[in-house]
Amino acid sequence: MKKRKLLEKILAGSKNIRFAEATALAEAFGFRLDRINGSHHIFLHPDIPELINLQDVKGKVKSYQLKQLINMIEQHNLQMED
């Protein structure tokens, strides 16, 4: 799925998002995978001191973690990289 369409799907309220889609979206906004600790995939952004944690649970991402990612994107006014 294209990243812009995925973002629209998430903003429309869909909670049925695959883990791979969520990680691709995070990377599209400049986040980079820093480390993996068990099921926790820790992403960092070079311009933001906070980190984001995404977990793969049966191929899906936890909805509260997806909300945290979207809130961080909006709070820091991040733009999608092409």
C-alpha positions as CSV (number, residue, x, y, z in Angstrom):
1,M,0.0,0.0,0.0
2,K,1.3,3.5,-0.8
3,K,2.4,5.4,2.2
4,R,0.1,8.4,1.7
5,K,-3.0,6.0,1.3
6,L,-1.8,4.2,4.5
7,L,-1.6,7.5,6.4
8,E,-5.1,8.4,5.2
9,K,-6.4,5.0,6.3
10,I,-4.8,5.5,9.8
11,L,-6.1,9.0,10.1
12,A,-9.6,7.8,9.2
13,G,-9.5,5.6,12.3
14,S,-8.6,2.2,11.0
15,K,-6.9,0.1,13.7
16,N,-6.3,-2.9,11.4
17,I,-2.8,-1.9,10.5
18,R,0.0,-4.4,9.8
19,F,3.3,-4.1,11.7
20,A,5.2,-3.9,8.4
21,E,3.0,-1.0,7.3
22,A,3.5,0.8,10.5
23,T,7.3,0.5,10.4
24,A,7.3,1.6,6.7
25,L,5.2,4.6,7.7
26,A,7.6,5.5,10.6
27,E,10.6,5.2,8.2
28,A,8.8,7.4,5.7
29,F,8.7,10.2,8.3
30,G,12.4,9.9,9.0
31,F,12.4,7.4,11.9
32,R,15.1,4.8,11.9
33,L,15.2,1.5,13.7
34,D,17.6,1.9,16.5
35,R,17.4,-1.5,18.2
36,I,15.2,-4.5,18.9
37,N,14.6,-5.7,22.4
38,G,12.4,-8.8,22.4
39,S,9.2,-7.8,20.5
40,H,9.9,-4.1,21.0
41,H,11.2,-2.3,17.9
42,I,12.7,1.0,19.0
43,F,12.7,3.8,16.5
44,L,14.5,7.2,16.8
45,H,14.3,10.4,14.7
46,P,17.4,12.5,14.4
47,D,15.6,15.7,15.2
48,I,13.4,14.4,18.1
49,P,14.8,13.4,21.6
50,E,11.8,11.0,22.2
51,L,11.7,7.4,20.9
52,I,8.8,5.4,19.5
53,N,8.2,1.7,20.3
54,L,6.3,-0.6,17.9
55,Q,5.5,-4.2,18.7
56,D,4.7,-7.0,16.3
57,V,1.7,-8.8,17.7
58,K,0.6,-11.5,15.3
59,G,1.5,-9.3,12.4
60,K,-0.4,-6.3,13.7
61,V,0.8,-3.2,15.5
62,K,-0.8,-2.2,18.8
63,S,-3.3,0.6,18.3
64,Y,-2.0,2.8,21.2
65,Q,1.5,2.6,19.7
66,L,0.1,3.7,16.3
67,K,-1.6,6.6,18.0
68,Q,1.7,7.6,19.7
69,L,3.4,7.5,16.3
70,I,0.7,9.7,14.7
71,N,0.8,12.1,17.7
72,M,4.6,12.5,17.5
73,I,4.4,13.1,13.7
74,E,1.7,15.8,14.3
75,Q,3.3,17.3,17.3
76,H,6.7,17.8,15.6
77,N,5.1,18.7,12.2
78,L,7.1,16.0,10.4
79,Q,6.9,15.6,6.7
80,M,6.9,12.4,4.7
81,E,10.2,11.8,2.9
82,D,9.9,10.9,-0.8
